[in-house]
């Protein structure tokens, strides 16, 4: 596996800086708005290729295609469209032709036609790729697959790519469902993600890039937090695809659309789930007594099929992925359904959606939804731990700033520390950081005695005394030794971050792939 940071020539992440005061909470802004307000210089003098569709709009629902085309400083030379086409009206799985844009006269390259990955000729006249499309929060939704494929192509043909971040509309907290296994990776699921990944497009790009190593820039949102749903952004929902025209369909997508090929199917744009000969009342009773939060199930027949209509009563409590697995499991328990079988030469759609053939095996064995959950829990927990490395946002809202991840980064309690001089690793293999920035981030004060070159760091009743050029340190009156020394460099005083953090009782962890130090109390 490629190391995330080692292969990135220039990776800029326009990240989140948290503020504690409610009065300082910034207004919500999409990544495309942050780009246009602060970072247009990223596109200046470059020929731009935009990967987008009708969902790539700003808060006023103005298309980024139009915004770029009307900006004299942006040279938009090509568009790239995903499944459903540039206007989002083609049916699921429908072949989409490339075309010439009727107003702009530039090519609209289809990435759901002859190819799903930009080829060399599609990228020849482009200096930089920009990605702006709205996801729905599910591993199976192919817009993020298009992002992944475009990142691979950009790396292959030495093109930088900028991802304009957007909310995960079902929130950034719920992470659930089986994790994609390598043999089942396809365009329906391009990486080892859980069914509900709980990540934004920008975070997914960082996750993908651990294996790709493209020159990646993420322009973050402002004012977005992990616990926000789409409704909390104040934005209108723009139809992402023909079957997801509204919020109800959005939240029903993972809850009803996972039975492909089994005879258990969705209807009414992901608002109903059922199958032939199901007893609707029995099915509803099972689901209503399953302890699924934020939803009730209304029995409803459709011809010779029985099923339930989802009535989401609390979107914050509702877990779409978990609901989907319970709906599928209970349908199998009371109906006569068959599991499609993958072969060595053909992975069936059911296994592509599940990311494994094990779910089908569990259903055939008659396992309950609760037992199936237990079976995929270890893989899910491992994914949750891995996912943490690539999260940009927390539960506090913030503003964007530029962070070059070629440099070492430090976070304290989830908040990035801003240094005016970058940290470095000294000859003793210790990470050295500017003392004032790190101590203030930890809620401490620092004083400098130029007479004896002593650094005094205090926090409440705690006191640390360090001396330039000396391994000796005093911690609350106790004399200790370090294996390196504080130094003055570039007119800044540097101290070893691990020692300072641990002397204050914090946990200090080093993530080598991200070149990041994580300090937590």
N, C-alpha and C positions, 0 to 999 in steps of 0.2 A: 504493500500500500504506500502510495506516495505521501510524503510528509507535507502537511498543509502549507506551512509557511515557506519551506525550503524551495518550492518550485514556483512561487509567486514572484514575478519580477517587480511589479509595482501593484500593491493591493491597497486601495483606500476604502475605509469603512467610515461613512458619515454616521456616527453613532449617537447614542442617547446620553445626555448629561442630566442627572437627576437633581431636582431641587426639592427641599423638604417642605417649603411653605406652600400652602394651598393658594395663596395670593400670587405665587409665581408660576402656577401651572400654565404652560403655554396652550394656546388654542390648537386644536387638532388640525394637522396638515398632512396631506399625502406626500409621499416621496417625490412625486412629480412637481408638487408645489414648492417643496424645499429646494429642488434642483433649480427651478426657474427664478426663485427669489435670491438664492445665495451662491449657486454653484454652476452657473452657465459657462464659466470658464473651462469646465471639463469638456465642453463641446466646441469651444471656439477654434476656428481654423481647421476643423475636422469634418470629413464627410461622414454623415450619420446614417446608420441603418437602424430602424425602429421596429422592434418585435412587439406587436400589439394587436388589439381588436377593438370592438365597440366598448369594451369595459375599461379601456385605458383613457379615462377622463379625469379631470380635476374635480374639486368640490362643487364647482358650478356646472358640472357635467359637460364641460367643453373638452372635445377630443384632443389628446396630445398630438395627434397627427396634424390637426389644424393649428395648434399652438406652435409647433415646430415650423410648419410651412409658412406661417405668417411672421416669423421672427427672422429678420434679415441677417442676424448673426449666426443662425443655425442652418447648415447646409444639409437638408434632408434629401438623401439620394435613393433610399430603398425602404420598403416595408416588408415585413415577414408576418404571415398569419398562421394561427394554430388550427386545431380541429374546429369545425364550425365556420371557418373563414374569417375574413377581416371584418365582416359585419355581424358575425355570430348567428347566422340564420340557417346554415346547413345542418342537416340532421346528424345525430351521433353516428360516427363511423363513415359518413359520406365523403367520398373523394372530392377534394377541392382543387380546382385548377389555379395555376398562377395567372396573373393578369397585369395589365397596365392600369394604374389608377386613373379614373376618368377625368379628374380635375387637375391632379398634380403632374400627370404624365410620367410618373416614376414607376418602376416595377413593384408589384406586390407578389412576393415569392410565397407560394403556398408551402407550408411545412406539414401539410396533411394531404399530399398528393403523390407525386412521383418520389418524393423524399420527405423524411421527417427531420432531417438534419441539414442545415445549410451546407452546400458544397462550395468548392473553391470559386466557381464562376459567380455564385450568388454573393460572395464576400469580396470579390476582387476590387470593386470600386468603393469599398467602405473602410473608413479608418477606425470607427468605434461603433459597437453595437449597444443599443439601449433597450432594456426590457421593461414593459409596463403593462401588466395584465392582472385582472382580479382572480384570485384563487377562491376555492370554497372550503379548504381545510382538510380535504381527503386525499390520501395517497393515490387514489385511483383517478383523480381528475387530471386530465392530460395537459393542462396548461403549464403545470410545473415540470412535466416531462419535457415539454418544448423548451423550457428554460434550461434544463439539464443538457439536452442535446445541443442547444445553441452555445452553451458554455464549452462543451467538448469541441465543437467546430471552431469556436473562437480560439481555444488553446492550440488546436491543430494548425490553424492558419495565422497565428500570431496577431490576433485582434483583441484589444481590450473590450470588456463588457461592463456596462453600468446597469445595475438593477435598481429600479425606483420602487421603494418598498410600499406595500399596501397592507391593510389589516388582514389577519386571519379572521374571517367574518363570524366564525363560530367560537372565537376566543382563543387565547394562547395558553389556557390552563389544562383543558381536557386532553389527555394523551391516552389512547386506548386502542384495543384491537390487536390482532396478530401482526408481527413484524415480518416484512418481506424477506424471504430466504433467497439466496443467490440463484438457485436453479430456476426461479420463477420470475426473475427480473425481466420485464418487457417494457414497452412504451406505456402500458397501463400502470406500471409501478417501477420506477427507474432506479430506486435505491432502497437501502435497508431501513425503511420508515415504518412506523406503526400506521394502522388504518387511519386513525385520527392523530395527526402528528403534532398539532398545537404550535405550529411555527408559521412565521410570515414568509413571504417570498424572499426577502433579504436573508432571513435566517436559513431558509432552505438552500439558498445559493452558497452560503458559507459552509453548510453541511456537505453539499455536493462537492465543493471545491477541495475537500480533504483528499479526494481521489483524482481531481481534474487538474488543479494547479494553474488555472487561467488567471490572467491579469484582471482582477475583479474589483469593482467599486460598488458598494451598496450605499444608496442615498436613503437615509432612514426617514421615517415619519417623525413629526413632532406631536407630543401630547397623547401618544398611544400607550396604553398599558396592557399587560397580559390578560387582565380580567375583563377587558372591554369586549363586548359583542358588537356586531355591525350596528345595531340600533343605538349604541352609545356614541357612535361617531357623529351622529346628526346628518349623515349622508343618506340620500335616496339610494335604494338598491338598483343598480343597472343590470339588466338581464345578462348573465354571463354566457348562457347557452339556451337553446329553445326550451328545454325542460326545467330550467331554473330561472323563472321570470320574477320570483318574489321571495320574501323571507321564509315563508312556510316551506317552499320547495327546497330552499337552501338548507334548512335545518332537517328536512326529511330525507335528504340525499343519501347519507350514510345509513339512516334508519330503515330505509325501505329498498334500496337499490343493490343489494348484495347477493341475491339469489340466482344470478344469471345461469340459465341452463338447467336449473333444478325443477322448474315448475312453480317455484315461489317467486312472485314478480311484483313490481310496483306499478301503480297507475295514478292517474290524475297528477302527473308531474311530482312524483315522490311524496304524495300525501296519503296514499293507501298502499297496503301490502296484504297479499293473500295468495290463494291458489285454488285449483279445482278441488271440489268436494270437501273443503275445509268447513267445519261448523263454526260460523262466525261468532256465535255467542260463547262457545267453548274457548275459542281462540282469544277473544277479548277478555274472558275471565282469567285465563292463564297469565296474560300480559298485565292486566290490571292488578293482579296479586303478586307480581314478581318484584315489587319494590323499586321499580324504575321511576326515578324522580322527574318531576316537571312535565309529565305527560299522562294523558288518559287515552284509552283505546275504545273507539266506538264501533260496535259490530256493524258490518255493511257487506251485503252480497253484491256481486257483479256477475249476472248471468248464472252460470253453473259454478262460479268461484265464490268462495267465502273469504272474508278477510276483515280487516279493521282499518278505520280511518284514524290517523294521528290527530290528537287534540293537544297541542303543546300549551301547557298552562304556565310554565315558568322557564323561559329560555335560558336563564342563568343556571338552573339546576339540571336542565335536560342534557343527557349524554347521547348524542346521535349514534356513535359507534356501538356502544353497549346495547342500546335499544335495538339496533339492527341485528346483533347476534342473538339476542333473546327472541326477537320476532322470527328469525330463521330457525332457531333451535326448536321453538314450540310448534312451528308449522310442521317440521319433520316429525315431531312427537305425536301429532294427531292426524297427519295426512300421509298419502302414499306418494312420496317423492323420491327421486333417484339422484345420486351424486354423479355428475359428469366425470369421466376419467381422462387424465392426461396420459400421454404416451411418450416414449423417448423422442418422437419426432414432432409432437404437437402438445402444447400446453393449452388446456381448455380455459375458456374465459373465467369460469368459476375459480379455478386455481390462480389465475392471474390477479383476480380481484382480492382473493384471500392472501395471496403472497406465499402460499404453501398448499400442499395437498393434504396436510394433516387435519384441517378443519373438516374436509369431506370425510375422512376416515372416522373422525370423532362422531359425526352425524350418523354414519352407518352403524357405528357401535352403540348408538342410542344414548350417548352421553347427554346430560342436561346442559343447558346454557351455563350454569354455574360451574359444572365440571370442565367444560371447554375453556372457560375463563381461567381456571386454575392451570390448565395445561399450557396456555400461552403466556402466563404471567412472568416466568423467568426471562423470556426473551423481551417482553415488554419492559421489564424493570431495567434490563441492560441497555435498551434503547434510550430510556429516560435519562440514564446516567450519561450516555454518550452525547445526547442531545444538548445537555446543559452547556457544553463547551461552545456552542454556536449561537446561543441566545443573545440577542441585542437588548431586548426590553425587559424591564422588571415590573413591579407593581406601583412604581412612581413614574409620573410622566416627566418628560424632559425635552431638551432642545438638541439640535444636531451640531456636531463639530467633526472636523477631519482628523482621523487617526490613521497613520501609516503603519500597517501591521508588519512591515519589515522591521520596525522598531519593537522593542519589548514593551508590553503594556502591563499595567497594574490596576486591579480593581480592589476596592475596600467595601465590604458588605454589598457587593453587586454594582457599585458605582465606580466608573472609570476615573482614575486620577490623572489630571492634566499636568504635564510637566513642561516647563519652558525650555528645559535642556533634557535630552533623552537619557533614560537609564542605560547602563552598560554592564557587561560581565567583566570583572577584573581578573588579574592573573591568578588569584586564588579560587577562581570559579564561583565567586559570589556576585550576586546582582546588586549593583550600587545604584541608589536613587537619590535625587535631590532631597535634602532633609526636610525643608520647609513644606513642600507639597505633600509628602507622605505623612508627616506628623499631623498636619492640619486635617488631612483626610481622615485620620484616626481620632480626631477630636482632642488633640494635644497642642501644646504651645512649645515653641522653640526659642531659645536665646543663645547668643553667641558672645563668648568672652574672648576678645582678640588678644588680651594680654597673655593668657596661658593656653589659647587655642582649644578651649573646652566648649563642647556643645551641650547645652542643658535642655532636656526635653521633659516637660511636666504635663501630667493629666490627673486632675483631682489630687489624690494623695500620693501618686506615683511619680518618681523622679529617676531619669536615666541620664548619666553623665558619660559622654564620650570625648575622646581627645584625638585631634588630628594626628595621624601618623602612629597611633598607639593601639595595641590590641587590648589594652586594659579598659574595662568599663565598670561603672558603678550602677547597680540597679537597686534602688531603694536602700542604699547604704551597704549593699553586699558587693564585694569585689569579685568580678568575673573576668574571663578571658574570651576573646573572639579569635578566629583564625585569619582575620583580615583587619584592615584599619580604615577609618574614615579619611577622606582626602578632599582637597580643594581642587576642582577642575573646571575650566571654563568659567571662572569666577563664581562657581556654585560649590556648596559643601555637599558631598555625597556620603551616604552611610549605607551599610549592608542591610537590605530590607528585611531579610529573614530574622536577623537578630533583633531589630527594632520591633518588628511585629510580634515575635514570640515573647520579648521582654514585657510587652503589654498584654500578654495572655491570649493573643490571637493565633488562629491556625493559618499557616502560610503554605500554600501549595503552588507548585510550578507545573504548568501545562506546556511541555516542550513543543507539541505540534502547533500550538497557537502562539508560542513565545509570550506567554501570559502568566503573571503571578496573581493568584487569587487569595486575598486576605479576608478571613471571616472571623467574627467574634463568637 
